[in-house]
């Protein structure tokens, strides 16, 4: 009798639906909606709507197949091509080409899951941590809505979408695309060409004052410095530095001498282009990234000495000839930004002490709105150095001010998960040489981004963070190319690339 009662109680116990069941229900609802709409259109003899629905389904299937190409257009078009349509659509609220394509990619990722595509892999630990951090940011933002005007809310939505949702969620998108080593190599080659175009744009801006590529749909700061297609000089220099590191990755694995010479020239041009930004943080970020490469890639160590000698020699000859060295040295020796940062760090520390757990709430102007009561200096540097600056110029300190200990904890966990993912691939004996090389160079780009975060806030980075985290996702799922022959799998060598020994 007791056993029968226990069995009845266990059967009556409420059970949550399984994720598999929820997925099937969502899939059934999705296709049922299209089937019902198509049936109603055919039944009412509305052939225009019928063709539109069939066309929508066909376009959706095509995009599901070619998601990789769409993602590459999204990644490579932002720094060079999208500025023109974005300038034309400057009057349309919120819309930019990169945001529209990102939402499309996000929708395709959901569609992959609903159609049970082979690419709809379950979320791993990295993705759960990323989603947790995004959840904390969104929760912090939502708590501030009652006290904000709609104009400020729109600005905050654009900030959180462009500078945090797009970069971090790009990891999830990249991980649901089938990346072979050949695909990634093509992506890296196109990224190198994009970097060369950015250098050319910078040269036109710096020497000829041609502003064809200057964005008109947001405010561009740092007048007198090269900003390229970005809103500030720091991001221009940092993006070139990141692309230079990924170009060096191709140099490391290339076998053809002519190709290696070309890649080395592109690498030097990008480093030279970053000098046109007249900003220190990108150079420091690249330097630390190169240290990571020196420690992680033994094959390229002999070239470091040669590259250093050539770089110093060419720099000593060319820089005085083509640049205003007085302006460059004055910018590099300028102390006011350092005084600003010291006072801002002290002010931010006071704000964290006052709002330690959940911070003041996420927002573009939250720091400047709250800082007045907490202005402080350090030593001989007075609080007045922080009075006119609206952000602390240190990304991690800023996140701690906005979201408190909870937010910065999840932020650090998300960054740590990215580093651990790349490090695990680099150390894995089962990974191919290409995958290990890609992992260590993407790690160098990530470290360069984090070093930049010690000097700037990522609300000033609309692209560099997205590029970096997208490449983290790519590096985490890249697979070798295979040719099937009688059931055996043999690795397809990449043209012009060193084969594993």
Beta strands, then each sheet from edge to edge (+ up, - down):
strand 1: 482-485
strand 2: 488-491
sheet 1: 1+ 2-
end
